[in-house]
Amino acid sequence: MPGLRASPPAFLLLLALAFPRGSLAVQELEPGSRSAAAAARVALLYRNFQAGSLGGLRALGQVRKATLKNIPESGHKYYLQFSTEDYRTGEDAGNCLATVLFPKKKSRPVVSIKCSHTKDQKEIQEEDNRFYQRIRHQSKPITANNIPDSYGNIEPALEPVWALAVAGSSSIMWEKSTETLGYFLAQVKSVRQWLRKDDFIEFDYTVLLHEIPTQEIISCHMRLTWLP
Amino acid sequence: METLLVFLALLGVTSTEQLFVGDQVLRVTARNEEHITLLRVLGEQEELQVDFWRHPNSLGHPVDLRVPFPSLQGVKKFLDSHNFSYSIMIEDVQELLDEEKESMRRSRRVKRSSRMFDFTSYHTIDEIYEWMDVLVEDHASLVSKVQIGQSYEQRPLLVLKFSTGGSNRPAIWLDTGIHAREWITQATGVWTANKIAKEYGQDPSVTAILDSMDIFLEIVTNPDGFAFTHSSNRLWRKTRSINAGSRCVGVDPNRNWDAGFGGAGSSSNPCSETYHGPHAHSEKEVRAIVDFIRAHGNFKSVISIHSYSQMLLFPYGYRRAPTPDHQEMNELAKKAVSDLAAVFGTKYTYGSIANTIYMAGGTTIDWAYDNGVKYSFTLELRDSGRYGFLLPSSQIVPTATETWPALLDIMVHVLEHPY
C-alpha cells in the first residue's frame, strides 16, 4: 500500500502563507465540515477494501485537521488527519493521515492513506481466521436475506457474511464517490454462497447503498471472493 | 320529533340500572326449627322483596338476607319480636357496589399502563396509535389527542397536545417520522411523549415550560409511508401519494414546504427520493401541519426530527446566507449538542442546513422560520452511517435518552426568550 509520508504541519503552514488569504488554492477546512468528513470516509472506504480484512474494518471517528487544495487541471485534493473506530465495536482503532484527490475528469478518487493501529496485527489476523473458519465450516452454502433486518438485527451466525459485505461494498462505494456524492451501506438485501474447490470463499451479494445527498437507494450486485 | 323521543326513551331504558341505596344485608342465626319456618315465611312476603343470599336450610348455618331499604324497619321489627339474633353484614349495599366499581376501574387502568409499552422495540402504527390512547387516559389532565387531518390513504394524522390549561398559549411543535424509514425517530417520539407526561410536576424545567406553554407532538407524521415500511419496503422515504402521469409514487414531505420550494436539493422528477411534489403543500400530511400552525397563530418553536447523521440544524436549507438569528441559534445549538454528548459521548455537528448537511429547498423548518416561528430546528438522530436507517432497537432508549436534554435546552430557551 502506498504510504503517505507524514506531511509536517510546517509544510502546510508554508503553503497557507505562500498563498494569500482568500486565494482558492489552499483552504483550511473546519474539522467538523461535511466535506472534510465525506473525504475522510472515502479514504476509509478505500482502505477497508484494500486491506481485505474483516477484523481490521474501520469507521470514521473524528476529523482532526483538514485542508483542501485546488490543483488546476487535476481536481480537488483533501489533506486529512482523522481518528478511527473499530467498525464492529466502536472502540478507538487509531489515527490516519490521508490524501484524497477528486479528479476533475469523472473517475474514481485517488487515495493515499496510512494509519496507526491500536489492535495488534496478529490479533486482526486471528479474527480474520476465525471469521474465515466460521464460513468454511458451514455444511451447506449460506443464503440469507435482509442483513440487518428491519429492526437492525444481525444474526450472530451471519456476522461474518455482513462484515464481508462491508469490506466488499467499500470498493463499490469508493469508486462511485465524488466530492458531492457519498455512500453508505444501507442493507444486504440478499446473499448466496458459491462453494469452491480451492480455499477461497465466494459470495454473490445484492447490496443496497444509500446515496447522499440524493437520498436514493441504489441496488448493486456484488460478486466477491476472499482469502484472509 | 316522535322518532327522536322514541330513541331517547330507548336510551333511557337501557341505561336504567337497578339501585340498592340503603339496602342492608343481615346475617341471622336460626336457633330452632320454628325460626327456620318463620324465615321461609318472611321470604315469601312478596311486597317485602327480601332476597336470601344464604337460604334458611338447616340449623347451625347462618342465614344471610338482603333487605331493601323500604322493608328494613318492618323486617327488623319482625326479627326482634321473634327473638332472632342477627347482625348487619352490609350497612349499605349500593355503597359497596360503588366502591367495587371504582376499584375495578382503577385496576383496569393500572393494568393497561403497567402493561408497560415496550420502549425498547420498534412498533407498528396501530401499536403506536393504541399506546397514544393509553397515554392520554393515564394523564388525562395533561395530555389530549388532536386530529389535524388525514393522510393521502386516509389515515388519521394525530397530534398529542400537552397542556395545563390557558387559551392558545405560546406553543412548541415537535414532529417525528416525516420520513417513513427513519424508524428511530417515531420510536424517540413515543419515548419523549412518555417522558414529558412523566416529568410534568417532577422536573422543574418541564413543569415551568408546561405551566406557561403548550407542547404539540406528532409522532407518526407520515403514516402512509410508515405503514409501507412495515408492509413492503423498509427503506421507503416519501409519502404514498399517486403522481399523475408517473408510475412512481410519493413526494418528499421535507421538500414540499413553501420556502425555497423547487430549489436546489429537491427534484422535479416524481421517481426521485427528493421529489418536491407538483406544488408547495400538495401533500395532505404537510398541508395539515401548515393549516394547524397557521390557525393556531402562536407557535414559537418547530422541531422536526429525522435520522441519520447526528446533527442539529437550523435554517436555512434553501440558501447559504445566514438568517438574522444565526448567532443565537448557533449558540443554542452548541449548548444542546454539548448536553447531548454529555450523556453517552455521542458527537453531533451543528449549523445551518445548507452549510452543515446540504442545500435543500422546501424544508419544514425553513417554512416555519419564514412564517414567524423563530426557534426552528431539525435534528438528525443516530447513527453516523454504520447502521443508518436500520438502527438496532437496542439503541432506541439510549438515543431518546441522550436527545432529551438537547430538546429540553431548546424548549427552555424558547420559554425564557418570549417574542
Interface residues (C-beta under 8 A of the other chain):
Chain A: G32 R34 R41 A59 L60 Q62 Y87 N146 P148 D149 S150 Y151 G152 N153 F184 L185 A186 Q187 L208 H210 I212 P213 T214 Q215 E216 I217
Chain B: S121 Y122 W183 T229 H230 R234 L235 R237 D252 G265 S267 S272 E273 T274 K347 T349 G351 T356 I357 Y358 A360 S384 G385 R386 Y387 G388 F389 L390 L391 P392 S393 S394 Q395
